[in-house]
Amino acid sequence: MQLNVANLSDQDMHDIADYFSSREVIRETFSLDSVKINQGESKAEEIKCASCHMADFSGDKEVPSLVAIDPIYIMNQLVAFQTGNRLHPLINSSTRISESDAEDLAQFFAQLE
């Protein structure tokens, strides 16, 4: 992605952002489990995801939204944060997120609207 945007002006980036923000959100249908959703909600409270991602998990400026994201993508990112393969300001090896927790969190975020 860096190669694609390296030569864009600030105005180009604003124009692209305006374009994407004006588009209607396409909501994918996920196969979700209510037990996992509830466990994910509890885990999100425990590790305080809302402290950065906002109370409704919609994000703010540099902090991304977690709403209605493909659960496989979120699960993979959480595992990468936990293992140190991807950086996150507040998730590291001292934060306890098992693969099961990652799946529960992913299910919780996927069902948000």
Backbone as JSON, one array per atom type, in Angstrom:
{
  "sequence": "MQLNVANLSDQDMHDIADYFSSREVIRETFSLDSVKINQGESKAEEIKCASCHMADFSGDKEVPSLVAIDPIYIMNQLVAFQTGNRLHPLINSSTRISESDAEDLAQFFAQLE",
  "N": [[0.82, -1.19, 0.0], [2.0, 1.21, 0.7], [3.63, 1.87, -1.47], [1.69, 2.53, -3.32], [0.57, 4.88, -2.35], [2.61, 6.64, -1.91], [3.33, 8.84, -3.54], [1.15, 10.5, -3.48], [-0.59, 13.56, -3.07], [-1.5, 15.65, -0.25], [-4.05, 16.62, -0.76], [-4.95, 14.75, -2.65], [-5.12, 12.47, -1.0], [-7.08, 13.33, 0.81], [-9.22, 13.6, -0.97], [-9.58, 10.92, -1.78], [-10.22, 9.77, 0.71], [-12.6, 11.17, 1.23], [-14.17, 10.17, -0.85], [-14.39, 7.38, -0.19], [-15.58, 7.58, 2.33], [-18.04, 8.53, 1.65], [-19.38, 6.45, 0.54], [-21.83, 3.85, 0.69], [-21.99, 1.59, 3.38], [-21.06, -1.74, 2.97], [-22.48, -4.55, 4.12], [-21.47, -7.6, 5.2], [-22.65, -10.93, 5.57], [-22.19, -12.92, 8.35], [-21.55, -16.09, 9.82], [-22.46, -16.49, 12.98], [-22.03, -17.07, 16.53], [-23.94, -17.0, 19.36], [-23.07, -17.49, 21.99], [-20.28, -17.23, 21.81], [-20.21, -14.55, 21.03], [-21.17, -13.27, 23.35], [-19.13, -14.01, 25.15], [-17.02, -12.75, 23.9], [-17.76, -10.08, 24.15], [-17.5, -9.77, 26.92], [-14.73, -10.19, 27.15], [-13.77, -8.03, 25.66], [-14.55, -5.96, 27.33], [-12.98, -6.59, 29.56], [-10.31, -6.27, 28.62], [-10.44, -3.7, 27.91], [-11.08, -2.53, 25.34], [-12.75, -0.5, 24.41], [-11.68, 1.79, 25.47], [-9.95, 2.98, 23.69], [-11.06, 2.49, 21.15], [-13.53, 3.63, 21.23], [-16.77, 3.83, 22.82], [-18.76, 2.59, 21.31], [-17.25, 1.15, 19.61], [-16.61, 2.26, 17.19], [-14.34, 3.6, 16.49], [-11.93, 6.32, 16.07], [-10.56, 8.9, 14.36], [-7.26, 8.17, 14.09], [-7.61, 5.71, 15.23], [-8.88, 2.63, 14.47], [-12.17, 1.54, 13.39], [-13.98, -1.18, 14.8], [-16.25, -2.34, 14.05], [-18.45, -4.6, 12.56], [-16.52, -6.08, 11.12], [-14.9, -8.53, 9.17], [-14.83, -11.57, 10.82], [-12.73, -13.44, 10.64], [-10.57, -11.96, 9.75], [-10.23, -10.14, 11.93], [-9.71, -11.96, 14.0], [-7.27, -13.09, 13.14], [-5.66, -10.79, 13.25], [-5.69, -10.18, 15.98], [-4.4, -12.43, 17.03], [-1.91, -12.04, 15.83], [-1.15, -9.66, 17.11], [-0.94, -10.59, 19.73], [1.12, -12.45, 19.55], [3.2, -10.87, 18.87], [3.78, -10.44, 16.23], [2.59, -8.38, 14.97], [2.29, -4.97, 15.73], [0.64, -3.39, 18.45], [-0.54, -0.75, 20.37], [-1.46, -1.35, 22.97], [-1.81, -4.07, 23.27], [0.04, -6.84, 24.01], [2.48, -9.37, 24.79], [1.93, -9.6, 27.47], [-0.74, -9.19, 27.72], [-3.49, -11.15, 28.04], [-4.67, -13.01, 25.6], [-6.08, -15.6, 24.29], [-6.28, -18.0, 21.55], [-8.91, -18.8, 21.47], [-10.12, -16.66, 22.84], [-9.58, -14.67, 20.97], [-11.16, -15.52, 18.84], [-13.69, -15.26, 20.03], [-13.77, -12.47, 20.54], [-13.62, -11.58, 17.9], [-16.04, -12.53, 16.87], [-17.8, -11.04, 18.43], [-17.18, -8.35, 17.61], [-17.82, -8.55, 14.91], [-20.59, -8.75, 14.84], [-21.51, -6.26, 15.51], [-23.19, -3.19, 14.73]],
  "CA": [[0.0, 0.0, 0.0], [2.87, 2.39, 0.78], [4.05, 2.22, -2.82], [0.55, 3.11, -4.02], [0.22, 6.21, -1.84], [3.83, 7.41, -1.63], [3.4, 10.08, -4.31], [-0.11, 11.24, -3.43], [-0.58, 14.82, -2.32], [-2.48, 15.68, 0.84], [-5.37, 16.79, -1.37], [-5.32, 13.45, -3.22], [-5.53, 11.58, 0.1], [-8.38, 13.82, 1.3], [-10.23, 13.25, -1.99], [-9.82, 9.48, -1.68], [-10.94, 9.56, 1.97], [-13.97, 11.67, 1.03], [-14.87, 9.22, -1.71], [-14.73, 6.16, 0.54], [-16.5, 7.88, 3.43], [-19.37, 8.82, 1.09], [-19.95, 5.2, 0.04], [-22.65, 3.09, 1.62], [-21.29, 0.44, 3.96], [-21.53, -3.05, 2.51], [-22.47, -5.43, 5.29], [-21.39, -9.01, 4.87], [-23.31, -11.8, 6.53], [-21.27, -13.86, 8.97], [-22.14, -17.11, 10.66], [-22.02, -16.13, 14.32], [-22.45, -17.89, 17.65], [-24.31, -16.07, 20.44], [-22.22, -17.74, 23.17], [-18.98, -16.6, 21.52], [-20.44, -13.11, 21.04], [-21.23, -12.85, 24.76], [-17.79, -14.15, 25.73], [-16.21, -11.7, 23.28], [-18.13, -8.8, 24.78], [-16.86, -9.77, 28.24], [-13.28, -10.04, 26.97], [-13.55, -6.64, 25.22], [-14.63, -5.14, 28.55], [-11.83, -6.93, 30.4], [-9.06, -5.68, 28.11], [-10.74, -2.28, 27.73], [-10.99, -2.13, 23.94], [-13.49, 0.74, 24.21], [-10.93, 2.96, 25.92], [-9.37, 3.61, 22.5], [-11.9, 2.29, 19.97], [-14.78, 4.31, 21.55], [-17.76, 2.98, 23.5], [-19.49, 1.79, 20.32], [-16.2, 0.5, 18.83], [-16.58, 2.87, 15.86], [-13.04, 4.2, 16.25], [-11.85, 7.78, 16.06], [-9.35, 9.38, 13.66], [-6.26, 7.13, 13.8], [-8.02, 4.45, 15.86], [-9.85, 2.05, 13.53], [-13.44, 0.95, 13.8], [-14.01, -2.64, 14.91], [-17.64, -2.68, 13.78], [-18.84, -5.41, 11.4], [-15.34, -6.51, 10.37], [-14.84, -9.98, 8.96], [-14.25, -12.17, 12.04], [-11.45, -14.13, 10.38], [-9.55, -10.91, 9.72], [-10.0, -9.65, 13.3], [-9.07, -13.03, 14.77], [-5.87, -13.16, 12.72], [-4.94, -9.62, 13.74], [-5.53, -10.33, 17.43], [-3.34, -13.43, 17.24], [-0.65, -11.4, 15.45], [-0.8, -8.74, 18.2], [-0.57, -11.39, 20.91], [2.4, -13.12, 19.33], [4.22, -9.88, 18.57], [4.0, -10.35, 14.79], [2.06, -7.08, 14.58], [2.3, -4.11, 16.9], [-0.56, -2.73, 18.94], [-0.05, 0.01, 21.52], [-1.86, -1.87, 24.28], [-1.85, -5.53, 23.31], [1.37, -7.44, 23.89], [2.51, -10.72, 25.37], [1.39, -9.6, 28.84], [-2.19, -9.2, 27.6], [-3.9, -12.55, 27.86], [-5.66, -13.26, 24.56], [-5.89, -16.93, 23.7], [-6.93, -18.11, 20.24], [-10.35, -18.85, 21.74], [-10.51, -15.28, 23.13], [-9.53, -13.94, 19.7], [-12.36, -15.9, 18.08], [-14.84, -14.66, 20.7], [-13.73, -11.03, 20.26], [-13.93, -11.41, 16.48], [-17.48, -12.73, 16.71], [-18.46, -9.88, 19.04], [-17.02, -7.17, 16.76], [-18.48, -8.8, 13.62], [-22.05, -8.57, 14.93], [-21.85, -4.87, 15.8], [-23.69, -2.39, 13.58]],
  "C": [[0.87, 1.26, 0.0], [3.33, 2.83, -0.6], [2.92, 2.93, -3.58], [0.27, 4.54, -3.59], [1.42, 7.13, -1.65], [3.86, 8.76, -2.34], [2.1, 10.88, -4.33], [0.07, 12.52, -2.62], [-1.58, 14.7, -1.17], [-3.89, 15.8, 0.28], [-5.86, 15.48, -1.99], [-5.84, 12.52, -2.13], [-6.87, 12.02, 0.69], [-9.5, 13.46, 0.33], [-10.58, 11.77, -1.92], [-10.61, 9.16, -0.41], [-12.38, 10.02, 1.85], [-14.79, 10.71, 0.19], [-15.32, 8.0, -0.92], [-15.7, 6.44, 1.68], [-17.91, 8.18, 2.93], [-20.08, 7.55, 0.62], [-20.79, 4.53, 1.12], [-21.86, 1.88, 2.1], [-21.9, -0.84, 3.43], [-21.38, -4.01, 3.68], [-22.48, -6.87, 4.82], [-22.13, -9.8, 5.94], [-22.31, -12.82, 7.04], [-22.07, -14.89, 9.74], [-21.59, -16.91, 12.06], [-22.67, -17.0, 15.38], [-22.71, -16.98, 18.84], [-23.47, -16.27, 21.71], [-20.87, -17.07, 22.99], [-19.1, -15.07, 21.55], [-20.44, -12.59, 22.48], [-19.87, -12.94, 25.44], [-16.86, -13.07, 25.17], [-16.51, -10.34, 23.88], [-17.48, -8.69, 26.16], [-15.36, -9.55, 28.13], [-12.95, -8.61, 26.53], [-13.62, -5.68, 26.4], [-13.4, -5.35, 29.42], [-10.55, -6.24, 29.92], [-9.25, -4.23, 27.66], [-10.56, -1.78, 26.3], [-11.66, -0.76, 23.7], [-12.72, 1.97, 24.66], [-10.25, 3.68, 24.75], [-10.33, 3.59, 21.31], [-13.29, 2.89, 20.14], [-15.8, 3.3, 22.11], [-18.54, 2.09, 22.53], [-18.54, 1.08, 19.35], [-16.1, 1.04, 17.4], [-15.26, 3.54, 15.53], [-13.09, 5.71, 16.24], [-10.52, 8.19, 15.46], [-8.39, 8.23, 13.38], [-6.63, 5.76, 14.36], [-9.12, 3.82, 15.0], [-11.14, 1.57, 14.2], [-13.28, -0.57, 13.87], [-15.38, -3.19, 14.54], [-17.77, -3.46, 12.47], [-17.67, -5.82, 10.52], [-15.38, -8.03, 10.28], [-14.16, -10.63, 10.17], [-12.93, -12.89, 11.81], [-10.31, -13.11, 10.36], [-9.21, -10.45, 11.14], [-9.29, -10.72, 14.12], [-7.59, -13.12, 14.42], [-5.06, -11.98, 13.24], [-4.7, -9.72, 15.25], [-4.44, -11.35, 17.77], [-1.98, -12.81, 16.91], [-0.21, -10.39, 16.52], [-0.26, -9.52, 19.39], [0.81, -12.01, 20.75], [3.53, -12.15, 19.01], [4.54, -9.75, 17.09], [3.43, -9.06, 14.2], [1.98, -6.25, 15.85], [0.94, -3.5, 17.18], [-0.14, -2.0, 20.2], [-0.37, -0.6, 22.88], [-1.94, -3.38, 24.37], [-0.43, -6.03, 23.08], [1.33, -8.79, 24.6], [1.99, -10.75, 26.8], [-0.14, -9.53, 28.85], [-2.61, -10.62, 27.27], [-5.03, -12.66, 26.83], [-5.33, -14.61, 23.93], [-6.52, -16.94, 22.31], [-8.45, -18.16, 20.4], [-10.88, -17.44, 22.04], [-10.57, -14.47, 21.83], [-10.76, -14.25, 18.86], [-13.6, -15.27, 18.69], [-14.91, -13.15, 20.43], [-14.12, -10.77, 18.81], [-15.42, -11.56, 16.22], [-18.25, -11.53, 17.28], [-18.37, -8.66, 18.12], [-17.78, -7.34, 15.44], [-19.98, -8.51, 13.69], [-22.46, -7.13, 15.21], [-22.32, -4.15, 14.54], [-23.39, -0.94, 13.8]]
}
